[in-house]
Amino acid sequence: MDKVLVILPESIGGRLTTSSIKDGFIQNGFCVDVFDELYKNDLNFDFKNYKYIVGYDFSPVKFKIDNNLKIPAIAYFSDVIQEKTSGIGYLEYYKYLKNNDIFVFYWDRELAKKENLFYLPHFVNCEIYKKLKPLSKTSFDISFMGRLDTKIRLETYLNLNKHFKNLKFSWHAIEKHYIDAYSRCENDFEKEILKNTYKGFIDNENDMAEAINNTKIIYNINSQGISSLNYRTFQVLACKRLMISDKRGELDLFKGTLPYYCNFDDLVKKIEFYLNNEIEYQKITEKTDKIVKLNHNSKICVEKMLKMINSKNN
């Protein structure tokens, strides 16, 4: 049985994404060992046994280069490669991405073309992300998951709460991002909105699947890339919950089925419509769930990775 060494990064988004990548290798028959950058577990690995070093952003590249390893590396990027969001070593390690034994997969179609890299949208482990409860059992109507780190993200969330006074909201993010958003509120009323709707931090796939299943609609504001959809999109759709996305080029992956909004008023209208039209809601979630399972689940997408690598090698 072939073995891979998976590098689990420090960032939360990276850890969740890497979990689905790791699961995909296991589902394809690989034996997996994990090195955790956060906890720096024992480095006593017999590197001769590994077929690939696998990880998120620059983590596997850095690990390979720093340890002078001859093992090929597979790096999946969902951050812009030439920006600091992709890791503190992005300037130092960028030059290695063109090496013949480093295979780079990029989540954004337009950026992948510019960088001449393999394009592969996000994917999830559909054995974890699935429908766990009926809509009638949900605790929340509208949720946002992630940082409220920009003006548009914070204002959108606060204004939705102000508009839909009778609906139940939830927001999940790391505590430091809660503190940051709270400090940027303009008055005590806005601070109270955040205080009452903040539901804490989620750092693992199972709890994220539970949280998604506990809400009716998740709206999204993609923050990176040009055309891409972030990881949250695929998590939500695999759980058969409705995602309302900002307008992005790669919505075409869902063949016109995934609703999107163009401005705040449009988002309000779509939330009102789908909360009051369960039949339409179910039609969309049935279609998007099938598309995720056929094209964006971890087993199939790791198979795609390996095929693309083999085609490059041959």
Order of alpha helices (4+ residues) and beta strands (2+ residues): beta-alpha-beta-beta-alpha-beta-alpha-beta-alpha-beta-beta-alpha-beta-alpha-alpha-alpha-beta-alpha-beta-beta-alpha-alpha-alpha
